[in-house]
């Protein structure tokens, strides 16, 4: 019997001071049995820190290799942003860069490993890909704070991310790194 996804309901108060975005979000994330907590939390934070009109999680989840885990479409359906998670292949980043006007990657992987993968194949507009890296320890610390149902506050200010849940605050750096 196949295992099913676990749905997490997360209510987020978002204050992205660096971008001037302040929103209340009511999110449902389906966590596939093969998905690590670190990956799911990166996906959650990527959604919050990329929030804009037209943003959505992919319908296919992890099983869909042809679409971004998070995408932004304009009102006419044009793909404006492809937001990937983790350590996608050079081929996937190449495809994303040709499909969307903006490509962002949120990861916890060492930049050196991403750069090595990017060097294996030419990637369309590689210099324009936004790569945002969280420290793995920061994500690991969030795991115990965010359960299947959570109310959290996410604040980004001056390259730092603060997540508050149940009176506990976890602080981590978010650094922009280059693939080249």
OpenMM code with the backbone's topology and positions (N, CA, C; nanometers):
from openmm import Vec3, app, unit

residues = "UNK UNK UNK UNK UNK UNK UNK UNK UNK UNK UNK UNK UNK UNK UNK UNK UNK UNK UNK UNK UNK UNK UNK UNK UNK UNK UNK UNK UNK UNK UNK UNK UNK UNK UNK UNK UNK UNK UNK UNK UNK UNK UNK UNK UNK UNK UNK UNK UNK UNK UNK UNK UNK UNK UNK UNK UNK UNK UNK UNK UNK UNK UNK UNK UNK UNK UNK UNK UNK UNK UNK UNK UNK UNK UNK UNK UNK UNK UNK UNK UNK UNK UNK UNK UNK UNK UNK UNK UNK UNK UNK UNK UNK UNK UNK UNK UNK UNK UNK UNK UNK UNK UNK UNK UNK UNK UNK UNK UNK UNK UNK UNK UNK UNK UNK UNK UNK UNK UNK UNK UNK UNK UNK UNK UNK UNK UNK UNK UNK UNK UNK UNK UNK UNK UNK UNK UNK UNK UNK UNK UNK UNK UNK UNK UNK UNK UNK UNK UNK UNK UNK UNK UNK UNK UNK UNK UNK UNK UNK UNK UNK UNK UNK UNK UNK UNK UNK UNK UNK UNK UNK UNK UNK UNK UNK UNK UNK UNK UNK UNK".split()
positions = [
    Vec3(0.0840, -0.1180, 0.0000),
    Vec3(0.0000, 0.0000, 0.0000),
    Vec3(0.0884, 0.1242, 0.0000),
    Vec3(0.0582, 0.2159, -0.0875),
    Vec3(0.1370, 0.3390, -0.1011),
    Vec3(0.1079, 0.4336, 0.0154),
    Vec3(0.2132, 0.4970, 0.0621),
    Vec3(0.1974, 0.5962, 0.1675),
    Vec3(0.1448, 0.7257, 0.1060),
    Vec3(0.0644, 0.7973, 0.1820),
    Vec3(0.0081, 0.9226, 0.1313),
    Vec3(0.0792, 1.0409, 0.1950),
    Vec3(0.0612, 1.1552, 0.1352),
    Vec3(0.1219, 1.2784, 0.1856),
    Vec3(0.0547, 1.3211, 0.3155),
    Vec3(0.1320, 1.3859, 0.3998),
    Vec3(0.0811, 1.4446, 0.5228),
    Vec3(0.0583, 1.5930, 0.4972),
    Vec3(-0.0603, 1.6398, 0.5257),
    Vec3(-0.0920, 1.7806, 0.5023),
    Vec3(-0.0602, 1.8609, 0.6276),
    Vec3(0.0165, 1.9674, 0.6078),
    Vec3(0.0506, 2.0607, 0.7154),
    Vec3(-0.0257, 2.1902, 0.6903),
    Vec3(-0.0919, 2.2394, 0.7933),
    Vec3(-0.1653, 2.3658, 0.7851),
    Vec3(-0.0851, 2.4688, 0.8638),
    Vec3(-0.0342, 2.5694, 0.7938),
    Vec3(0.0507, 2.6696, 0.8566),
    Vec3(-0.0065, 2.8076, 0.8288),
    Vec3(-0.0344, 2.8793, 0.9358),
    Vec3(-0.0789, 3.0179, 0.9249),
    Vec3(0.0426, 3.1054, 0.9520),
    Vec3(0.0719, 3.1929, 0.8581),
    Vec3(0.1947, 3.2715, 0.8635),
    Vec3(0.1636, 3.4202, 0.8650),
    Vec3(0.2260, 3.4907, 0.9569),
    Vec3(0.2300, 3.6363, 0.9518),
    Vec3(0.3669, 3.6692, 0.8955),
    Vec3(0.3690, 3.7242, 0.7759),
    Vec3(0.4934, 3.7506, 0.7038),
    Vec3(0.5279, 3.8980, 0.7093),
    Vec3(0.6504, 3.9260, 0.7501),
    Vec3(0.7038, 4.0624, 0.7471),
    Vec3(0.8399, 4.0557, 0.6787),
    Vec3(0.8397, 4.0732, 0.5485),
    Vec3(0.9643, 4.0714, 0.4723),
    Vec3(1.0084, 4.2162, 0.4561),
    Vec3(1.0809, 4.2641, 0.5556),
    Vec3(1.1233, 4.4036, 0.5595),
    Vec3(1.2148, 4.4346, 0.4409),
    Vec3(1.3002, 4.3402, 0.4050),
    Vec3(1.3943, 4.3626, 0.2941),
    Vec3(1.3219, 4.3916, 0.1624),
    Vec3(1.2035, 4.3321, 0.1415),
    Vec3(1.1281, 4.3537, 0.0171),
    Vec3(1.0056, 4.4421, 0.0363),
    Vec3(0.9722, 4.4778, 0.1600),
    Vec3(0.8533, 4.5591, 0.1847),
    Vec3(0.7237, 4.4824, 0.1658),
    Vec3(0.7236, 4.3531, 0.2012),
    Vec3(0.6056, 4.2676, 0.1861),
    Vec3(0.5550, 4.2288, 0.3250),
    Vec3(0.4276, 4.2572, 0.3504),
    Vec3(0.3652, 4.2277, 0.4788),
    Vec3(0.2308, 4.1621, 0.4501),
    Vec3(0.2176, 4.0343, 0.4867),
    Vec3(0.0972, 3.9579, 0.4521),
    Vec3(0.0628, 3.8586, 0.5618),
    Vec3(-0.0612, 3.8170, 0.5616),
    Vec3(-0.1064, 3.7036, 0.6415),
    Vec3(-0.1378, 3.5921, 0.5423),
    Vec3(-0.0757, 3.4768, 0.5607),
    Vec3(-0.0900, 3.3647, 0.4676),
    Vec3(-0.1506, 3.2451, 0.5399),
    Vec3(-0.2403, 3.1769, 0.4734),
    Vec3(-0.3015, 3.0543, 0.5255),
    Vec3(-0.2634, 2.9428, 0.4284),
    Vec3(-0.1614, 2.8643, 0.4646),
    Vec3(-0.1016, 2.7686, 0.3719),
    Vec3(-0.1292, 2.6246, 0.4107),
    Vec3(-0.1406, 2.5433, 0.3090),
    Vec3(-0.1482, 2.3988, 0.3264),
    Vec3(-0.0373, 2.3387, 0.2410),
    Vec3(0.0515, 2.2652, 0.3074),
    Vec3(0.1632, 2.2008, 0.2392),
    Vec3(0.1450, 2.0510, 0.2501),
    Vec3(0.1506, 1.9833, 0.1390),
    Vec3(0.1454, 1.8376, 0.1392),
    Vec3(0.2889, 1.7871, 0.1436),
    Vec3(0.3226, 1.7145, 0.2491),
    Vec3(0.4572, 1.6592, 0.2631),
    Vec3(0.4549, 1.5127, 0.2225),
    Vec3(0.5216, 1.4844, 0.1117),
    Vec3(0.5316, 1.3479, 0.0598),
    Vec3(0.6153, 1.2647, 0.1571),
    Vec3(0.5854, 1.1352, 0.1726),
    Vec3(0.6636, 1.0510, 0.2650),
    Vec3(0.8140, 1.0517, 0.2375),
    Vec3(0.8546, 1.0740, 0.1131),
    Vec3(0.9975, 1.0755, 0.0810),
    Vec3(1.0615, 1.2131, 0.1036),
    Vec3(0.9816, 1.3119, 0.1376),
    Vec3(1.0311, 1.4487, 0.1547),
    Vec3(1.0842, 1.4681, 0.2961),
    Vec3(1.2061, 1.5178, 0.3080),
    Vec3(1.2639, 1.5438, 0.4402),
    Vec3(1.1992, 1.6679, 0.5011),
    Vec3(1.2070, 1.6770, 0.6330),
    Vec3(1.1552, 1.7967, 0.7010),
    Vec3(1.2323, 1.9191, 0.6558),
    Vec3(1.3633, 1.9039, 0.6357),
    Vec3(1.4468, 2.0156, 0.5920),
    Vec3(1.3995, 2.0694, 0.4568),
    Vec3(1.3659, 1.9790, 0.3651),
    Vec3(1.3177, 2.0194, 0.2323),
    Vec3(1.1823, 2.0900, 0.2452),
    Vec3(1.0909, 2.0339, 0.3240),
    Vec3(0.9592, 2.0953, 0.3393),
    Vec3(0.9701, 2.2342, 0.4016),
    Vec3(1.0563, 2.2497, 0.5023),
    Vec3(1.0719, 2.3797, 0.5660),
    Vec3(1.1367, 2.4808, 0.4710),
    Vec3(1.2303, 2.4343, 0.3888),
    Vec3(1.2890, 2.5223, 0.2872),
    Vec3(1.1817, 2.5666, 0.1895),
    Vec3(1.0948, 2.4737, 0.1507),
    Vec3(0.9844, 2.5048, 0.0594),
    Vec3(0.8895, 2.6074, 0.1218),
    Vec3(0.8564, 2.5893, 0.2493),
    Vec3(0.7695, 2.6832, 0.3201),
    Vec3(0.8320, 2.8227, 0.3241),
    Vec3(0.9584, 2.8309, 0.3635),
    Vec3(1.0249, 2.9614, 0.3714),
    Vec3(1.0434, 3.0241, 0.2336),
    Vec3(1.0712, 2.9426, 0.1330),
    Vec3(1.0852, 2.9948, -0.0033),
    Vec3(0.9550, 3.0595, -0.0489),
    Vec3(0.8433, 2.9946, -0.0193),
    Vec3(0.7126, 3.0511, -0.0551),
    Vec3(0.6947, 3.1863, 0.0145),
    Vec3(0.7210, 3.1892, 0.1434),
    Vec3(0.7020, 3.3130, 0.2199),
    Vec3(0.7937, 3.4249, 0.1705),
    Vec3(0.9211, 3.3930, 0.1499),
    Vec3(1.0188, 3.4955, 0.1140),
    Vec3(1.0144, 3.5334, -0.0340),
    Vec3(0.9332, 3.4626, -0.1110),
    Vec3(0.9122, 3.4962, -0.2521),
    Vec3(0.7707, 3.5454, -0.2760),
    Vec3(0.6934, 3.5591, -0.1697),
    Vec3(0.5511, 3.5872, -0.1835),
    Vec3(0.5257, 3.7104, -0.2704),
    Vec3(0.4362, 3.6917, -0.3660),
    Vec3(0.3834, 3.7998, -0.4487),
    Vec3(0.2536, 3.7501, -0.5098),
    Vec3(0.1806, 3.8394, -0.5715),
    Vec3(0.0546, 3.8024, -0.6361),
    Vec3(0.0811, 3.6945, -0.7409),
    Vec3(0.0005, 3.5892, -0.7408),
    Vec3(0.0120, 3.4830, -0.8409),
    Vec3(0.0998, 3.3658, -0.8008),
    Vec3(0.1515, 3.3656, -0.6787),
    Vec3(0.2390, 3.2566, -0.6339),
    Vec3(0.1557, 3.1346, -0.5944),
    Vec3(0.2092, 3.0153, -0.6203),
    Vec3(0.1389, 2.8920, -0.5841),
    Vec3(0.2376, 2.7759, -0.5771),
    Vec3(0.2058, 2.6804, -0.4898),
    Vec3(0.2796, 2.5549, -0.4866),
    Vec3(0.2385, 2.4740, -0.6095),
    Vec3(0.3262, 2.3863, -0.6559),
    Vec3(0.2914, 2.3025, -0.7709),
    Vec3(0.1805, 2.2059, -0.7324),
    Vec3(0.0999, 2.1707, -0.8285),
    Vec3(-0.0081, 2.0753, -0.8035),
    Vec3(0.0465, 1.9337, -0.7922),
    Vec3(0.1547, 1.9041, -0.8633),
    Vec3(0.2105, 1.7694, -0.8649),
    Vec3(0.3031, 1.7378, -0.7498),
    Vec3(0.3475, 1.8405, -0.6769),
    Vec3(0.4388, 1.8175, -0.5662),
    Vec3(0.5725, 1.7635, -0.6134),
    Vec3(0.6340, 1.6798, -0.5312),
    Vec3(0.7663, 1.6258, -0.5628),
    Vec3(0.7655, 1.5358, -0.6850),
    Vec3(0.6524, 1.4762, -0.7136),
    Vec3(0.6470, 1.3811, -0.8243),
    Vec3(0.6458, 1.4489, -0.9613),
    Vec3(0.6253, 1.5787, -0.9642),
    Vec3(0.6197, 1.6504, -1.0912),
    Vec3(0.7564, 1.7092, -1.1237),
    Vec3(0.8251, 1.6479, -1.2182),
    Vec3(0.9569, 1.6973, -1.2567),
    Vec3(0.9498, 1.8057, -1.3632),
    Vec3(0.8316, 1.8267, -1.4200),
    Vec3(0.8163, 1.9237, -1.5282),
    Vec3(0.7726, 2.0620, -1.4818),
    Vec3(0.7496, 2.0771, -1.3524),
    Vec3(0.7091, 2.2085, -1.3046),
    Vec3(0.7848, 2.2439, -1.1775),
    Vec3(0.7881, 2.3718, -1.1493),
    Vec3(0.8578, 2.4211, -1.0304),
    Vec3(0.7802, 2.3852, -0.9043),
    Vec3(0.8507, 2.3610, -0.7937),
    Vec3(0.7810, 2.3388, -0.6666),
    Vec3(0.6942, 2.4591, -0.6285),
    Vec3(0.7418, 2.5778, -0.6659),
    Vec3(0.6684, 2.7025, -0.6428),
    Vec3(0.6811, 2.7849, -0.7701),
    Vec3(0.5712, 2.8417, -0.8137),
    Vec3(0.5742, 2.9227, -0.9356),
    Vec3(0.4901, 3.0475, -0.9168),
    Vec3(0.5244, 3.1494, -0.9933),
    Vec3(0.4465, 3.2727, -0.9969),
    Vec3(0.3997, 3.2910, -1.1411),
    Vec3(0.2676, 3.3024, -1.1571),
    Vec3(0.2083, 3.3274, -1.2889),
    Vec3(0.1391, 3.4627, -1.2871),
    Vec3(0.1419, 3.5309, -1.4002),
    Vec3(0.0673, 3.6563, -1.4085),
    Vec3(-0.0795, 3.6231, -1.4355),
    Vec3(-0.1685, 3.7222, -1.4328),
    Vec3(-0.3122, 3.6941, -1.4514),
    Vec3(-0.3470, 3.6253, -1.5833),
    Vec3(-0.2593, 3.6357, -1.6835),
    Vec3(-0.2871, 3.5698, -1.8112),
    Vec3(-0.2323, 3.4272, -1.8160),
    Vec3(-0.1624, 3.3853, -1.7099),
    Vec3(-0.1084, 3.2498, -1.7052),
    Vec3(0.0374, 3.2378, -1.7439),
    Vec3(0.1024, 3.3470, -1.7788),
    Vec3(0.2435, 3.3426, -1.8163),
    Vec3(0.3278, 3.3156, -1.6925),
    Vec3(0.4245, 3.2240, -1.7065),
    Vec3(0.5136, 3.1888, -1.5962),
    Vec3(0.6146, 3.3017, -1.5749),
    Vec3(0.6021, 3.3691, -1.4635),
    Vec3(0.6907, 3.4814, -1.4324),
    Vec3(0.8129, 3.4363, -1.3517),
    Vec3(0.7915, 3.3430, -1.2575),
    Vec3(0.9026, 3.2993, -1.1723),
    Vec3(0.8939, 3.1498, -1.1466),
    Vec3(1.0064, 3.0840, -1.1591),
    Vec3(1.0247, 2.9423, -1.1270),
    Vec3(1.1076, 2.9408, -1.0001),
    Vec3(1.0537, 2.8887, -0.8918),
    Vec3(1.1227, 2.8859, -0.7634),
    Vec3(1.1474, 2.7403, -0.7268),
    Vec3(1.2746, 2.7028, -0.7256),
    Vec3(1.3119, 2.5638, -0.6998),
    Vec3(1.3682, 2.5506, -0.5590),
    Vec3(1.3771, 2.4256, -0.5151),
    Vec3(1.4192, 2.3944, -0.3783),
    Vec3(1.5291, 2.2894, -0.3839),
    Vec3(1.6235, 2.2977, -0.2915),
    Vec3(1.7218, 2.1904, -0.2754),
    Vec3(1.8416, 2.2026, -0.3665),
    Vec3(1.8669, 2.0969, -0.4442),
    Vec3(1.9838, 2.0904, -0.5317),
    Vec3(1.9431, 2.0357, -0.6677),
    Vec3(1.8714, 2.1152, -0.7465),
    Vec3(1.8280, 2.0664, -0.8781),
    Vec3(1.9469, 2.0470, -0.9721),
    Vec3(1.9267, 1.9636, -1.0708),
    Vec3(2.0314, 1.9374, -1.1696),
    Vec3(2.0526, 2.0598, -1.2583),
    Vec3(2.1671, 2.0612, -1.3243),
    Vec3(2.1961, 2.1689, -1.4191),
    Vec3(2.0920, 2.1707, -1.5306),
    Vec3(2.0486, 2.0521, -1.5738),
    Vec3(1.9478, 2.0434, -1.6793),
    Vec3(1.8168, 2.1079, -1.6358),
    Vec3(1.7783, 2.0841, -1.5117),
    Vec3(1.6533, 2.1415, -1.4597),
    Vec3(1.6632, 2.2949, -1.4522),
    Vec3(1.7767, 2.3457, -1.4045),
    Vec3(1.7949, 2.4903, -1.3968),
    Vec3(1.7977, 2.5529, -1.5363),
    Vec3(1.8571, 2.4833, -1.6308),
    Vec3(1.8604, 2.5307, -1.7702),
    Vec3(1.7174, 2.5431, -1.8235),
    Vec3(1.6392, 2.4380, -1.8017),
    Vec3(1.4993, 2.4375, -1.8468),
    Vec3(1.4206, 2.5503, -1.7794),
    Vec3(1.4398, 2.5662, -1.6483),
    Vec3(1.3693, 2.6706, -1.5736),
    Vec3(1.4044, 2.8087, -1.6265),
    Vec3(1.5321, 2.8300, -1.6528),
    Vec3(1.5783, 2.9603, -1.6981),
    Vec3(1.5248, 2.9962, -1.8371),
    Vec3(1.4951, 2.8954, -1.9163),
    Vec3(1.4360, 2.9205, -2.0485),
    Vec3(1.2846, 2.9386, -2.0380),
    Vec3(1.2227, 2.8812, -1.9341),
    Vec3(1.0769, 2.8837, -1.9216),
    Vec3(1.0231, 3.0075, -1.8506),
    Vec3(1.1010, 3.0630, -1.7581),
    Vec3(1.0500, 3.1725, -1.6744),
    Vec3(1.1390, 3.2954, -1.6847),
    Vec3(1.0801, 3.4078, -1.6593),
    Vec3(1.1561, 3.5336, -1.6617),
    Vec3(1.2537, 3.5419, -1.5450),
    Vec3(1.2144, 3.4832, -1.4311),
    Vec3(1.2995, 3.4868, -1.3118),
    Vec3(1.3086, 3.3461, -1.2556),
    Vec3(1.4295, 3.3063, -1.2146),
    Vec3(1.4508, 3.1766, -1.1509),
    Vec3(1.5189, 3.2009, -1.0170),
    Vec3(1.4633, 3.1389, -0.9146),
    Vec3(1.5228, 3.1466, -0.7807),
    Vec3(1.5370, 3.0052, -0.7269),
    Vec3(1.6403, 2.9845, -0.6488),
    Vec3(1.6655, 2.8560, -0.5848),
    Vec3(1.6874, 2.8815, -0.4376),
    Vec3(1.6121, 2.8113, -0.3540),
    Vec3(1.6303, 2.8168, -0.2093),
    Vec3(1.6865, 2.6815, -0.1673),
    Vec3(1.7967, 2.6843, -0.0927),
    Vec3(1.8671, 2.5612, -0.0643),
    Vec3(1.9354, 2.5659, 0.0721),
    Vec3(1.9810, 2.4502, 0.1165),
    Vec3(2.0661, 2.4394, 0.2344),
    Vec3(2.1971, 2.3705, 0.1970),
    Vec3(2.2140, 2.3424, 0.0684),
    Vec3(2.3307, 2.2720, 0.0163),
    Vec3(2.4496, 2.3675, 0.0091),
    Vec3(2.5681, 2.3136, 0.0319),
    Vec3(2.6906, 2.3931, 0.0224),
    Vec3(2.7020, 2.4566, -0.1167),
    Vec3(2.7336, 2.5849, -0.1246),
    Vec3(2.7455, 2.6515, -0.2551),
    Vec3(2.8439, 2.5804, -0.3492),
    Vec3(2.9513, 2.5272, -0.2958),
    Vec3(3.0520, 2.4580, -0.3769),
    Vec3(2.9897, 2.3420, -0.4540),
    Vec3(2.8995, 2.2681, -0.3899),
    Vec3(2.8339, 2.1552, -0.4563),
    Vec3(2.7408, 2.2025, -0.5674),
    Vec3(2.6701, 2.3111, -0.5433),
    Vec3(2.5825, 2.3675, -0.6466),
    Vec3(2.6640, 2.4190, -0.7646),
    Vec3(2.7765, 2.4820, -0.7354),
    Vec3(2.8620, 2.5347, -0.8409),
    Vec3(2.9215, 2.4213, -0.9249),
    Vec3(2.9580, 2.3112, -0.8592),
    Vec3(3.0108, 2.1953, -0.9327),
    Vec3(2.9041, 2.1393, -1.0268),
    Vec3(2.7807, 2.1282, -0.9802),
    Vec3(2.6712, 2.0778, -1.0642),
    Vec3(2.6460, 2.1738, -1.1796),
    Vec3(2.6467, 2.3039, -1.1515),
    Vec3(2.6216, 2.4032, -1.2559),
    Vec3(2.7308, 2.4010, -1.3629),
    Vec3(2.8515, 2.3619, -1.3242),
    Vec3(2.9632, 2.3580, -1.4193),
    Vec3(2.9557, 2.2377, -1.5128),
    Vec3(2.8666, 2.1412, -1.4856),
    Vec3(2.8592, 2.0205, -1.5682),
    Vec3(2.7916, 2.0457, -1.7023),
    Vec3(2.7155, 2.1527, -1.7129),
    Vec3(2.6429, 2.1805, -1.8368),
    Vec3(2.6134, 2.3298, -1.8443),
    Vec3(2.6100, 2.3812, -1.9637),
    Vec3(2.5763, 2.5226, -1.9802),
    Vec3(2.4321, 2.5450, -1.9349),
    Vec3(2.4114, 2.6483, -1.8545),
    Vec3(2.2783, 2.6835, -1.8047),
    Vec3(2.2422, 2.8207, -1.8606),
    Vec3(2.1288, 2.8274, -1.9274),
    Vec3(2.0784, 2.9525, -1.9843),
    Vec3(2.0686, 3.0583, -1.8750),
    Vec3(2.1263, 3.1730, -1.8956),
    Vec3(2.1221, 3.2877, -1.8022),
    Vec3(2.1612, 3.2481, -1.6592),
    Vec3(2.2644, 3.1660, -1.6439),
    Vec3(2.3055, 3.1179, -1.5122),
    Vec3(2.3368, 3.2327, -1.4166),
    Vec3(2.3905, 3.3409, -1.4689),
    Vec3(2.4281, 3.4544, -1.3836),
    Vec3(2.3063, 3.5239, -1.3229),
    Vec3(2.1894, 3.5078, -1.3819),
    Vec3(2.0677, 3.5735, -1.3336),
    Vec3(1.9910, 3.4883, -1.2315),
    Vec3(2.0300, 3.3644, -1.2131),
    Vec3(1.9584, 3.2777, -1.1184),
    Vec3(1.9891, 3.3224, -0.9758),
    Vec3(1.8830, 3.3503, -0.9007),
    Vec3(1.8966, 3.3900, -0.7606),
    Vec3(1.9102, 3.2628, -0.6773),
    Vec3(2.0181, 3.2513, -0.6035),
    Vec3(2.0362, 3.1353, -0.5156),
    Vec3(2.0424, 3.1864, -0.3726),
    Vec3(1.9487, 3.1387, -0.2909),
    Vec3(1.9381, 3.1782, -0.1510),
    Vec3(1.9661, 3.0566, -0.0638),
    Vec3(2.0602, 3.0677, 0.0288),
    Vec3(2.1009, 2.9531, 0.1100),
    Vec3(2.0713, 2.9758, 0.2573),
    Vec3(2.0060, 2.8739, 0.3161),
    Vec3(1.9829, 2.8684, 0.4602),
    Vec3(2.0873, 2.7747, 0.5213),
    Vec3(2.1269, 2.8016, 0.6429),
    Vec3(2.2139, 2.7092, 0.7158),
    Vec3(2.1309, 2.5868, 0.7547),
    Vec3(2.1826, 2.4667, 0.7329),
    Vec3(2.1084, 2.3452, 0.7700),
    Vec3(2.0666, 2.3428, 0.9173),
    Vec3(2.1513, 2.3922, 1.0069),
    Vec3(2.1188, 2.3919, 1.1497),
    Vec3(1.9955, 2.4780, 1.1794),
    Vec3(1.9789, 2.5872, 1.1048),
    Vec3(1.8616, 2.6724, 1.1214),
    Vec3(1.7348, 2.5950, 1.0873),
    Vec3(1.7368, 2.5255, 0.9733),
    Vec3(1.6204, 2.4468, 0.9313),
    Vec3(1.5943, 2.3317, 1.0284),
    Vec3(1.7001, 2.2669, 1.0751),
    Vec3(1.6842, 2.1567, 1.1707),
    Vec3(1.6201, 2.2061, 1.3004),
    Vec3(1.6556, 2.3277, 1.3421),
    Vec3(1.5969, 2.3853, 1.4625),
    Vec3(1.4492, 2.4180, 1.4471),
    Vec3(1.4063, 2.4439, 1.3243),
    Vec3(1.2650, 2.4735, 1.2991),
    Vec3(1.1783, 2.3484, 1.3023),
    Vec3(1.2391, 2.2334, 1.2762),
    Vec3(1.1623, 2.1095, 1.2640),
    Vec3(1.0736, 2.0843, 1.3858),
    Vec3(1.1263, 2.1034, 1.5044),
    Vec3(1.0473, 2.0805, 1.6249),
    Vec3(0.9464, 2.1899, 1.6535),
    Vec3(0.9592, 2.3035, 1.5862),
    Vec3(0.8702, 2.4167, 1.6124),
    Vec3(0.7446, 2.4150, 1.5258),
    Vec3(0.7518, 2.3499, 1.4101),
    Vec3(0.6414, 2.3570, 1.3143),
    Vec3(0.5853, 2.2173, 1.2918),
    Vec3(0.4692, 2.1930, 1.3520),
    Vec3(0.4048, 2.0632, 1.3385),
    Vec3(0.3031, 2.0633, 1.2261),
    Vec3(0.2108, 1.9687, 1.2336),
    Vec3(0.1100, 1.9565, 1.1270),
    Vec3(0.0151, 2.0747, 1.1236),
    Vec3(0.0007, 2.1422, 1.2358),
    Vec3(-0.0805, 2.2628, 1.2413),
    Vec3(0.0002, 2.3649, 1.3207),
    Vec3(0.0279, 2.4786, 1.2587),
    Vec3(0.1142, 2.5760, 1.3247),
    Vec3(0.0723, 2.7178, 1.2895),
    Vec3(0.0968, 2.8065, 1.3844),
    Vec3(0.0805, 2.9500, 1.3631),
    Vec3(0.2190, 3.0085, 1.3859),
    Vec3(0.2748, 3.0697, 1.2818),
    Vec3(0.4114, 3.1203, 1.2913),
    Vec3(0.4202, 3.2632, 1.2406),
    Vec3(0.5302, 3.3262, 1.2754),
    Vec3(0.5639, 3.4577, 1.2224),
    Vec3(0.6991, 3.4438, 1.1549),
    Vec3(0.7096, 3.4932, 1.0326),
    Vec3(0.8351, 3.4914, 0.9575),
    Vec3(0.8734, 3.6359, 0.9291),
    Vec3(0.9938, 3.6728, 0.9719),
    Vec3(1.0447, 3.8077, 0.9499),
    Vec3(1.1797, 3.7963, 0.8804),
    Vec3(1.1971, 3.8713, 0.7700),
    Vec3(1.3289, 3.8825, 0.7066),
    Vec3(1.3705, 4.0280, 0.7153),
    Vec3(1.4916, 4.0488, 0.7677),
    Vec3(1.5436, 4.1843, 0.7823),
    Vec3(1.6955, 4.1793, 0.7760),
    Vec3(1.7537, 4.2529, 0.6844),
    Vec3(1.8991, 4.2632, 0.6690),
    Vec3(1.9687, 4.1271, 0.6592),
    Vec3(1.9128, 4.0376, 0.5768),
    Vec3(1.9781, 3.9101, 0.5535),
    Vec3(1.9598, 3.8073, 0.6633),
    Vec3(1.8745, 3.8364, 0.7572),
    Vec3(1.8429, 3.7418, 0.8647),
    Vec3(1.6964, 3.7028, 0.8538),
    Vec3(1.6663, 3.5784, 0.8905),
    Vec3(1.5290, 3.5306, 0.8946),
    Vec3(1.5000, 3.4899, 1.0382),
    Vec3(1.3883, 3.5376, 1.0889),
    Vec3(1.3435, 3.5046, 1.2244),
    Vec3(1.2103, 3.4320, 1.2115),
    Vec3(1.2007, 3.3161, 1.2736),
    Vec3(1.0761, 3.2407, 1.2739),
    Vec3(1.0335, 3.2255, 1.4183),
    Vec3(0.9101, 3.2660, 1.4470),
    Vec3(0.8548, 3.2561, 1.5819),
    Vec3(0.7353, 3.1624, 1.5789),
    Vec3(0.7348, 3.0659, 1.6716),
    Vec3(0.6222, 2.9729, 1.6876),
    Vec3(0.6129, 2.9355, 1.8342),
    Vec3(0.4940, 2.9421, 1.8876),
    Vec3(0.4702, 2.9069, 2.0280),
    Vec3(0.5663, 2.9776, 2.1236),
    Vec3(0.5929, 3.1048, 2.0971),
    Vec3(0.6785, 3.1833, 2.1846),
    Vec3(0.8275, 3.1570, 2.1684),
    Vec3(0.8654, 3.0656, 2.0823),
    Vec3(1.0071, 3.0371, 2.0581),
    Vec3(1.0500, 3.1066, 1.9297),
    Vec3(1.1687, 3.1654, 1.9331),
    Vec3(1.2217, 3.2345, 1.8164),
    Vec3(1.3480, 3.1632, 1.7697),
    Vec3(1.3536, 3.1411, 1.6408),
    Vec3(1.4732, 3.0807, 1.5790),
    Vec3(1.5240, 3.1802, 1.4760),
    Vec3(1.6539, 3.2093, 1.4803),
    Vec3(1.7146, 3.3063, 1.3897),
    Vec3(1.8152, 3.2362, 1.3001),
    Vec3(1.8136, 3.2725, 1.1715),
    Vec3(1.9102, 3.2154, 1.0780),
    Vec3(1.9457, 3.3141, 0.9694),
    Vec3(2.0603, 3.2915, 0.9102),
    Vec3(2.1040, 3.3747, 0.7981),
    Vec3(2.0438, 3.3224, 0.6695),
    Vec3(2.0160, 3.4129, 0.5786),
    Vec3(1.9835, 3.3762, 0.4412),
    Vec3(2.0804, 3.4550, 0.3544),
    Vec3(2.1655, 3.3812, 0.2862),
    Vec3(2.2695, 3.4444, 0.2069),
    Vec3(2.2464, 3.4181, 0.0591),
    Vec3(2.2706, 3.5195, -0.0220),
    Vec3(2.2635, 3.5007, -0.1669),
    Vec3(2.4006, 3.4552, -0.2142),
    Vec3(2.4009, 3.3451, -0.2875),
    Vec3(2.5249, 3.2901, -0.3411),
    Vec3(2.5133, 3.2800, -0.4929),
    Vec3(2.6264, 3.2595, -0.5573),
    Vec3(2.6289, 3.2522, -0.7025),
    Vec3(2.6554, 3.1098, -0.7491),
    Vec3(2.6012, 3.0758, -0.8639),
    Vec3(2.6280, 2.9448, -0.9229),
    Vec3(2.7555, 2.9452, -1.0066),
    Vec3(2.8112, 3.0636, -1.0320),
    Vec3(2.9336, 3.0697, -1.1134),
    Vec3(3.0493, 3.1229, -1.0329),
] * unit.nanometer
topology = app.Topology()
chain = topology.addChain("A")
for resn in residues:
    res = topology.addResidue(resn, chain)
    for name in ("N", "CA", "C"):
        topology.addAtom(name, app.Element.getBySymbol(name[0]), res)
